Amino acid sequence: MKKINSILKTLFVCLFTVVIVGANTTFVSFATEVGAPAEEAATEAPATAETAPEVVKAEGSAIAIVEVESYTIDGGMLEAGKDVTVNLNLHNTSDSSSATSIIMTMSSASGMIYPVYGTDNQIYVGTIGAAKTKTISVPVTVSSFFRGDSVDITCQFDYITSNNKMGNTSTIVIPASGGTTLGVKSIDLSSHAIVNGKSLLSFRYANNSEVNITDAKLVIDGNVSKSGKTIKLDTAYAGKSYNKDFYVTFVEAGDQEISVKLEYTDVDGSEVSTDLGTYRILVSKETEEDVVVTPNRMLSLAGKAVGVLVLLGAACVTVIYVKKH
């Protein structure tokens, strides 16, 4: 019996020892598994940091991409049946590669705008350096059937960059107002003038905004009188159109060239200056007939009356003399 008790005690001690050892082994294994991800994260973190700069660098920076960055319209407004000049500001978005031998092909899905008669829809642009811009002026005709609020222009660019042929398309939509607050419908100047004489300037424009414009003015650069260099316009009320006539006085004779600009403060407070074009005027010298003052009508009549009286007196004297002799 004592032997059996001794054997049972020995077995119990061995079993207890096995349980304790097994528990410790499981705990250590669990702790190792929990700690492993942290070690892996610590190991992988430097690798992520090393590859970060490659993500920041844009793959397309080595290839030139030509796009239409912005535009302006001489006259500032599209009108059915009229010819206007669209100035496209082209931009090369690459900071390291130039775009060379650029050919721009223009088209319009709506068909409401097309090249002026005698010109082509393909324009040779040339070269635009890395991160540079270039302005191209394109004369176009607005269709006489145009009645919408805007027209579309699609520009297809074909060029060479990094010794490879490249092509991309840029489309812009131009509102009828030309994107400006004050839209110019037309400006007309007489092609002939006389020194120190008044020359007519007709100006049609419209306020396309919802705010009144109070400081608009025409600025004229050329050989004109001081008072004619700046022509202040009346308040342009929101949504209204105007047709105004002004007079410009030229101070020098010959083939004169003047440039006209429209300046005003936009609805957002920014200063706007729109180039309305350059005009050549043939200015003639003053003639003697222009400078001689016209005789007073009363003096002219009096002189004629005196002349008639003298003739009558002479006739009477002649008649009396004949009768006496």
ZAMARGU-4260 file (C-alpha; in steps of 0.2 Angstrom, whole numbers, plus 5000, padded with zeros to 4 digits):
<rodrens>
0) 5000/5000/5000 | 5014/5012/5004 | 5022/5007/4987 | 5006/5012/4978 | 5005/5029/4988
5) 5023/5032/4983 | 5020/5028/4965 | 5004/5039/4964 | 5014/5054/4972 | 5028/5052/4960
10) 5016/5052/4945 | 5006/5067/4952 | 5023/5077/4954 | 5028/5072/4936 | 5011/5077/4929
15) 5011/5094/4938 | 5029/5097/4932 | 5023/5093/4914 | 5008/5105/4915 | 5019/5119/4922
20) 5032/5117/4908 | 5019/5116/4895 | 5010/5132/4901 | 5027/5142/4901 | 5031/5136/4883
25) 5014/5141/4877 | 5015/5158/4885 | 5032/5161/4878 | 5026/5156/4861 | 5011/5168/4862
30) 5022/5182/4867 | 5034/5179/4853 | 5020/5179/4840 | 5013/5195/4847 | 5029/5204/4847
35) 5034/5198/4829 | 5023/5211/4820 | 5030/5225/4829 | 5048/5219/4824 | 5042/5216/4806
40) 5034/5234/4806 | 5051/5241/4813 | 5060/5231/4799 | 5048/5237/4785 | 5047/5255/4790
45) 5064/5260/4784 | 5060/5252/4767 | 5044/5262/4766 | 5054/5278/4770 | 5067/5274/4756
50) 5054/5272/4742 | 5044/5287/4747 | 5054/5299/4735 | 5050/5288/4720 | 5031/5291/4724
55) 5033/5310/4725 | 5042/5311/4708 | 5029/5313/4694 | 5032/5301/4679 | 5025/5313/4667
60) 5037/5327/4672 | 5049/5321/4659 | 5037/5323/4644 | 5031/5339/4637 | 5012/5342/4638
65) 5005/5357/4628 | 4988/5364/4634 | 4978/5379/4632 | 4981/5388/4649 | 4969/5403/4646
70) 4962/5414/4632 | 4957/5432/4628 | 4947/5439/4614 | 4951/5456/4605 | 4935/5466/4607
75) 4930/5454/4622 | 4914/5448/4614 | 4907/5435/4601 | 4894/5442/4589 | 4885/5432/4575
80) 4893/5435/4558 | 4908/5445/4565 | 4927/5442/4564 | 4936/5441/4580 | 4954/5437/4586
85) 4956/5423/4599 | 4972/5424/4608 | 4977/5407/4615 | 4989/5406/4629 | 4998/5389/4627
90) 5008/5381/4641 | 5020/5367/4642 | 5017/5358/4659 | 5034/5349/4659 | 5047/5356/4670
95) 5061/5348/4661 | 5057/5344/4642 | 5053/5356/4628 | 5040/5353/4615 | 5046/5357/4597
100) 5039/5357/4580 | 5022/5360/4587 | 5007/5361/4575 | 4990/5366/4582 | 4974/5360/4572
105) 4958/5370/4577 | 4940/5363/4576 | 4923/5366/4583 | 4910/5352/4586 | 4896/5365/4585
110) 4902/5373/4569 | 4898/5390/4576 | 4916/5396/4574 | 4929/5393/4560 | 4945/5401/4553
115) 4943/5418/4544 | 4941/5415/4525 | 4958/5413/4517 | 4966/5406/4533 | 4970/5388/4538
120) 4964/5379/4553 | 4982/5372/4555 | 4994/5384/4564 | 5013/5381/4566 | 5017/5386/4584
125) 5035/5381/4584 | 5044/5378/4601 | 5038/5380/4619 | 5052/5377/4632 | 5050/5368/4648
130) 5037/5376/4660 | 5036/5391/4647 | 5020/5399/4639 | 5017/5406/4621 | 5003/5416/4615
135) 4995/5412/4598 | 4983/5424/4589 | 4970/5416/4578 | 4958/5426/4567 | 4941/5417/4567
140) 4923/5420/4561 | 4908/5418/4571 | 4894/5410/4561 | 4879/5421/4556 | 4868/5407/4564
145) 4876/5408/4581 | 4862/5411/4594 | 4869/5401/4609 | 4877/5406/4625 | 4894/5399/4620
150) 4905/5391/4607 | 4918/5377/4608 | 4935/5376/4602 | 4946/5360/4601 | 4964/5362/4599
155) 4974/5346/4593 | 4993/5348/4597 | 5005/5337/4588 | 5024/5339/4592 | 5040/5331/4597
160) 5047/5329/4615 | 5061/5319/4621 | 5064/5312/4603 | 5046/5305/4603 | 5031/5311/4593
165) 5017/5317/4605 | 4999/5322/4603 | 4986/5328/4615 | 4969/5338/4614 | 4963/5353/4623
170) 4945/5360/4622 | 4939/5377/4629 | 4922/5384/4629 | 4920/5402/4626 | 4905/5411/4632
175) 4896/5424/4621 | 4902/5438/4632 | 4920/5432/4629 | 4921/5429/4648 | 4922/5448/4651
180) 4911/5459/4661 | 4910/5473/4648 | 4908/5465/4631 | 4913/5475/4615 | 4901/5473/4601
185) 4910/5485/4589 | 4922/5500/4587 | 4922/5510/4572 | 4934/5525/4567 | 4934/5535/4552
190) 4948/5531/4540 | 4951/5549/4536 | 4953/5565/4547 | 4959/5583/4546 | 4972/5590/4558
195) 4963/5598/4573 | 4946/5593/4566 | 4934/5581/4574 | 4935/5563/4569 | 4920/5551/4574
200) 4923/5536/4585 | 4908/5524/4587 | 4908/5512/4601 | 4895/5498/4605 | 4896/5488/4621
205) 4886/5479/4634 | 4887/5475/4653 | 4886/5456/4654 | 4886/5456/4673 | 4874/5459/4687
210) 4883/5474/4694 | 4884/5492/4687 | 4901/5497/4681 | 4904/5516/4685 | 4923/5518/4680
215) 4924/5512/4662 | 4935/5522/4650 | 4943/5521/4633 | 4961/5525/4633 | 4969/5530/4616
220) 4987/5530/4613 | 4993/5540/4598 | 4995/5558/4591 | 4978/5564/4597 | 4973/5579/4608
225) 4976/5578/4627 | 4957/5578/4630 | 4955/5564/4618 | 4967/5552/4626 | 4955/5546/4639
230) 4936/5545/4636 | 4926/5542/4651 | 4911/5531/4648 | 4894/5534/4657 | 4889/5521/4670
235) 4886/5504/4662 | 4870/5497/4670 | 4869/5478/4673 | 4863/5469/4658 | 4861/5484/4647
240) 4869/5488/4630 | 4875/5505/4623 | 4879/5513/4607 | 4890/5529/4610 | 4898/5541/4598
245) 4914/5551/4603 | 4925/5563/4594 | 4944/5562/4593 | 4955/5576/4587 | 4972/5572/4578
250) 4986/5585/4581 | 4998/5579/4567 | 4996/5575/4549 | 5001/5560/4539 | 4998/5541/4541
255) 4994/5540/4560 | 4992/5525/4570 | 4982/5524/4587 | 4978/5510/4599 | 4963/5509/4609
260) 4960/5500/4626 | 4945/5498/4637 | 4949/5499/4655 | 4937/5497/4671 | 4936/5488/4688
265) 4928/5471/4687 | 4915/5464/4699 | 4928/5456/4709 | 4938/5472/4711 | 4952/5468/4699
270) 4958/5480/4686 | 4953/5475/4668 | 4962/5481/4652 | 4955/5475/4635 | 4965/5478/4619
275) 4952/5484/4606 | 4965/5485/4592 | 4976/5496/4582 | 4970/5508/4569 | 4978/5518/4555
280) 4971/5535/4550 | 4976/5546/4536 | 4976/5563/4543 | 4976/5578/4530 | 4984/5595/4533
285) 4972/5610/4535 | 4969/5619/4519 | 4967/5638/4517 | 4948/5635/4515 | 4948/5627/4532
290) 4957/5641/4541 | 4950/5656/4532 | 4935/5663/4542 | 4919/5664/4533 | 4914/5683/4529
295) 4900/5690/4539 | 4884/5688/4529 | 4878/5706/4534 | 4894/5714/4528 | 4893/5704/4512
300) 4875/5711/4509 | 4880/5728/4513 | 4895/5728/4501 | 4884/5722/4487 | 4871/5735/4491
305) 4884/5749/4490 | 4890/5742/4474 | 4873/5742/4466 | 4870/5760/4472 | 4887/5765/4464
310) 4882/5757/4448 | 4864/5766/4448 | 4873/5783/4452 | 4884/5780/4437 | 4870/5776/4426
315) 4860/5791/4431 | 4875/5803/4428 | 4877/5795/4411 | 4859/5797/4406 | 4859/5816/4411
320) 4874/5819/4402 | 4867/5811/4386 | 4851/5822/4387 | 4861/5838/4389 | 4871/5835/4374
</rodrens>
